[in-house]
């Protein structure tokens, strides 16, 4: 975790700055210091004094968040998720409840519809179980339906699962998943890029999907409609250079057939096809290096 002055400086930058958050992630990474960026952006002695006051307030907030079990990781921290650090739209910080592990670099997202069919729940559970058995961390978004099935199956298999959520960590959404959120924090981690008390909005969930895509090697879509956030995550994953896997049943929909024609998209009929493809691509990448 970053030293307190660095973390507090980044909080001040994000609270008071006028740039998009992605730009601050780039600036801080390039400078190697949020304090240095804050001093450069401050300009003028009066504004620097104001920044010092704001930094003290931010340090108090960080202490309060930590007391509530929420850790702040900046893009400079060694614990910041390795895969996420590599994408162009990484957030400058993430908040974590639970424990991240270096093993989470081997992670795959399993996502899909909130109004899942029984068949979809079964498929999601089987995929999550296979991923755990194959040494992968299962990542999903803590929504009802497919997400819940994936998290629950991974926990039942005694594997690692991460939830990337569209609210702050001091919130629970949906409310019926409060117990599941606590279990995931106890056995894996719950992650958010939003201030700990941030409520859900229409804007936060697409942003959540971008982080979930960035954190994982691939995204598996089990069930989804043409308006689904899972479909959006598939587009983001391809933009991140990550693989997308579509359950074959999705090909009944035109949007899925169109997506299946894009490079980087794979249509699968079994969980084994997912890991075989990911392993093959990882081996090819290692050989190229």
N, C-alpha and C positions, 0 to 999 in steps of 0.2 A: 504494500500500500504506500502511496506517495506520502512524503513528509507533510505534516499539517499545513505549513505555509504554502506549499505548492498546491495542495488540494483546495485550500481556501481561495487562493488567487484564481484558480480556474472557475470556481463557483462565482466569484465576483465578475470575471470576464463574461460568463454566460448570462448573468443576471443584468448586467449593465451595458454590455457591448451591443453594437448595432449590426455586426456581421452575422451571417448564417452560422449555426453551430459547427457545420462541417469545416468551415474556414478556420475556426478556432482550433479544431482538431489538427489541421494541417500546420497552422502557425506554431502551436505548442510543440508538436512533434519535430518540426524543423529547428526550432530554437532550443529544444531540449529542456524547456522551463516555462511553466505558466506564469511564474513571477516576472520573468524577463518580458514576456508578451504584455502582461498587465502594465508594467512600467513604460514600455514603448507606446502602448495604446493610450496611457493616461495623459501624457503631455501636459506640462504646466504644474507648478507646485501646488496650487489650490486643489486641482483635481487629484493629485497624488495623495494629499492629506485625506480627501474624501474616500479614496480607494483604501487607505489604511483603516479607516473606520469600517468600511464595508467588509474588509478582510477579517477584522475582528468579529463582526457579526456572523460571517460565513463560518469561521472557526467554531463559534458557539453552536451553530446549526449542525455542523458535522459531528460535534460531540454529542448532541441530542440524538441525531440519527443513529450513531453507533450504539448509544444506550438502548435504542429500540431494535438493535440487531441488524442495522443496515450499514454496510460498508460502501464507501465510495472508491472506485478505481478510475484513475485517469488513464489516458491513452499512453502515458509514459510508464505506467506500472507494469512490472513483470507479470502480475496476475491478470492483467487485462486480456480478454480472450484472444488467443493467437490468430485464429482465422479472421476474426472481426477486424483486427488491426490491419489486415492486408487489403481491405476493400476501400474504394474511393470515398464512400459516404459513411464511414465509421463515425459514431458519436464521440465527442471528446471525453466523455465519462460514461460509466455505467454504475448503477447501484446494485448491490448483491446482498441477498439474504440466504445464508447457507455457505457452501464451500465449493469453489471452483477447483478443478484438478487439471494438471497437464494432459491427462488422458482425454479430456473433453475436446482436444484438437481432433480426435476421431469421433466426430458427432454427425448425426444425420437427422434432419427434421422430418417428422411424420405429421401431416396436417390434413385438414379437410373440413367438411361441413359441420356446422353446429347441430343442424337437424339431421343427424346421421341415421341411416338405415341399420337394422340389425346385421345385415351382411357387411356393411361398411365398418361397423364396430369390430366384427370378427376379423376382418382383413387388417385393420389397424393394429389390433392386439397381436395378431400373428407376426406382423412386420416388426413391431417393437420387441417381441420376444426373441425373434431371430437376430435382431441387431444386438441385443444384450448378449446373447449366446456367442456372437461373433466379435465381441469386445468393443462395441460402439456405444457411445452415449446417445440416448434418445432425447431429442429436443422437440418441444411443441409449445403451443401458446396458451395453455390452461383454459381454453374455451370448452363449452359443453360439446358433446358428440365425439368426433374423431380425436380431438386433442386429449380429452379426458381418457378415452380408451387407450391411447398410446402411453400417456403418463402412468396410468394404473397398471397396465401390463408390464411396463418396465420395472416398476416398484415391486410387483408381485414376483418378478423374476430375480429380484435382488440386484438389479442393475442400476446404473446411473441415469438419471433423467434431469433435464433442465427445463424450466418454464420461462419463456420470454413473454412478458406481459405488457399490456397497453395502458397501464395505470402506474402510479407510484407504488412502491413496495408496502407502504402503510395502508393501502387500500386492498380490497378483495373484489375481484370481478371475474366471473359472475359470483354472487354471494354464496350460491350452493357449493362452490368449490373451495370454500374456506379451509375445510379439513384437508383437502388434497394439496392446497398450497402449502400448508404447514408441513405435511409429510414430505413434499418435494424439498422444502428448505432443510428438513432434518437429514435427508439422505442424498441430496444433490444441491441444487441452488435454484433460486428464483431471481431473475435478472430484469432490470428495467433501465431505460435511458432517461426516465422522467423523474422530476423532483419527487421525493418520497410521498408527499401528500397529494400528488396530482390525480384528478379524477379522470375517468374514461371520457374520450371525445371521439368524434368521427375521424379526426386527424391522427390521433395517437395510434390507432390500430394498424394503418398502413405503415407508419414509422416502425412499429413493433415488428411487422413482417420483414422490413429491410434489415433490422438487426438480427432476426432469426436466420435469415438467409446468409448474412455475413458471418455468423458464428459457425455455420455448418458446412460440411463438404458437399452436401446435396440436400435437395428437398423432395420428399415423396408425397404426392397428392393422391389421397385415397378416394375421397368423394368431394365434389365441388360443383357449384353452378357457375354460370358465366359472370355473375356479379360477386363471386366469392373473393375474400381476401387471400385465399390460397392461390387463386389464379394470379393475383397480383404478385404474390411471393414467387411464383414460378418465373414471371418476367424479371423480377429483381435478381433471382438466382442466376439466370442466364446472363444478365448484365454484369454480375459479379464473377463470371467465369466458372460458375458452379453447375453441377449436373442437376437435371430435373427428371424425376421418375413419375410416370403416370400409370395408375392402375388401369389395366386394359378396359375395364368397364366404363371408364370415362370417355372412351372413343365413341360412345353413343351421342356425344354432344359435339357440335361443329367447332366450338372454340378449342376443344381438346384435340380434335383432329388437326386443326391448324397449328396448334402448339407442338404436336408430335412431329411435324415436318421441320421444325427448327433445329439447327445443330445444337447438341448438348442435351436434347430431350430424348428419353428412352421410355418405351412402353414395356411394362413388365406384367407377368402373370404370376410370379412367385417372389417371396422375399429373398430367396437365394440369388435371383437375377440381379437384385439391387447391389448386394455386397460383392458379387463377382465382378460387376461392372466398375464399382468404386475401386476395388483392389487392382483391377487391371489398369485403370487410368492412373492410379497412384504409382504402380510399378513403371508404367511408361514415362511418367513425369520424373521419377528417380533416375531412369536410364538417360533421359535427355540432359539432366543436370550433370 
